[in-house]
């Protein structure tokens, strides 16, 4: 009986710990792209080119070029947001891990998704296409 109680206690503790420590995030719809742009300038612009941010770095991918083809093909802003957020979460060298986390990562991903390729012909004036079929931009 004592073993069962101990095992049950350990399982319960593991479940509680698994749910703790995770920061609640808003996702794309509640992201703060102004904060994302500021964080991008502080943490990403030294490696990534992005016209909206005024960055010309060439260490990592040029984000306007990386998104342009997919944007012209009709990919939605949510798709690019998911990709950027995944790249932040699963950073591979030379990109450092944990560069931005939690809501900050959401904000950066939302900013990049709203800003990348926004001036590329065929991507809609001022931004990328959303699931609702509207265009969005960061400014």
C-alpha positions in Angstrom: 0.0 0.0 0.0 2.8 2.4 0.9 4.5 1.7 -2.5 1.2 2.5 -4.3 0.8 5.8 -2.4 4.5 6.7 -3.1 4.1 5.8 -6.8 0.9 7.8 -7.0 2.5 10.8 -5.3 5.5 10.7 -7.6 3.2 10.6 -10.7 1.2 13.5 -9.3 4.3 15.5 -8.6 5.6 14.8 -12.1 2.4 16.0 -13.6 2.4 19.2 -11.5 6.0 19.9 -12.4 5.3 19.4 -16.1 2.7 22.1 -16.0 4.7 24.6 -13.9 7.3 27.0 -15.2 5.8 27.5 -18.6 5.0 31.1 -19.4 1.6 31.7 -21.0 1.9 33.3 -24.4 -0.7 35.0 -26.5 0.1 33.5 -29.9 0.0 35.4 -33.1 -3.3 37.2 -32.5 -2.2 38.8 -29.3 1.4 39.4 -30.1 3.0 42.8 -29.7 4.8 43.5 -33.0 6.2 46.8 -31.7 8.0 44.9 -28.9 8.9 42.3 -31.5 10.5 44.9 -33.7 12.5 46.3 -30.8 13.7 42.9 -29.8 14.5 42.0 -33.4 16.7 45.1 -33.6 18.5 44.2 -30.3 18.9 40.5 -30.9 18.4 39.5 -34.5 19.4 42.4 -36.8 23.1 41.8 -36.3 22.7 38.5 -38.3 19.5 38.8 -40.4 18.6 41.3 -43.1 15.1 42.6 -42.9 14.2 45.8 -44.8 11.5 46.9 -42.4 14.0 46.8 -39.5 16.7 48.5 -41.6 19.1 45.6 -41.1 21.5 44.5 -43.8 23.4 41.7 -42.0 24.4 38.7 -43.9 25.3 36.0 -41.3 21.8 34.4 -41.3 19.2 34.2 -44.0 17.8 37.4 -45.5 14.3 37.2 -44.2 12.7 39.2 -47.0 14.3 36.9 -49.6 13.5 33.8 -47.5 9.8 34.7 -47.4 9.3 36.3 -50.8 8.7 33.2 -52.9 6.3 31.6 -50.4 4.4 34.9 -50.0 3.9 35.2 -53.8 2.6 31.6 -53.7 -0.1 32.7 -51.2 1.3 31.3 -47.9 -0.4 33.0 -45.0 1.1 35.1 -42.3 0.3 32.4 -39.7 2.5 29.9 -41.6 5.5 32.2 -41.6 4.8 33.0 -37.9 4.9 29.3 -37.1 8.1 28.8 -39.0 9.9 31.7 -37.4 8.8 30.7 -33.9 10.0 27.2 -34.6 13.4 28.5 -35.8 13.7 30.6 -32.6 12.7 27.6 -30.4 14.9 25.1 -32.2 17.9 27.4 -33.0 20.7 25.8 -34.8 24.3 27.2 -34.8 25.4 29.8 -35.5 22.0 31.0 -34.1 22.3 31.0 -30.3 19.6 29.1 -28.3 17.3 31.0 -26.1 18.0 34.3 -27.8 14.4 35.3 -27.0 11.9 33.1 -25.1 8.2 33.0 -24.1 6.1 36.0 -25.1 9.2 37.8 -26.5 9.7 35.0 -29.0 6.1 35.2 -29.9 6.4 39.0 -30.4 9.5 38.6 -32.6 8.0 35.9 -34.7 4.8 37.9 -35.2 6.9 41.0 -36.1 9.0 39.1 -38.7 5.9 37.4 -40.1 4.2 40.8 -40.5 7.3 42.6 -41.9 9.2 40.1 -44.1 8.7 40.5 -47.8 6.1 43.2 -47.3 7.6 45.2 -50.2 7.9 42.3 -52.6 5.8 42.4 -55.6 2.9 39.9 -55.5 2.8 39.8 -51.7 0.1 42.4 -51.3 0.7 46.0 -50.4 2.1 46.5 -46.9 2.3 42.9 -45.7 1.7 39.2 -46.0 -1.7 37.5 -46.4 -3.6 36.4 -43.4 -6.0 33.5 -43.1 -8.9 36.0 -43.5 -7.4 37.1 -46.8 -6.4 40.5 -45.7 -2.9 42.0 -45.8 -1.0 43.1 -42.7 2.1 45.0 -42.1 4.1 46.2 -39.2 3.6 49.9 -39.7 
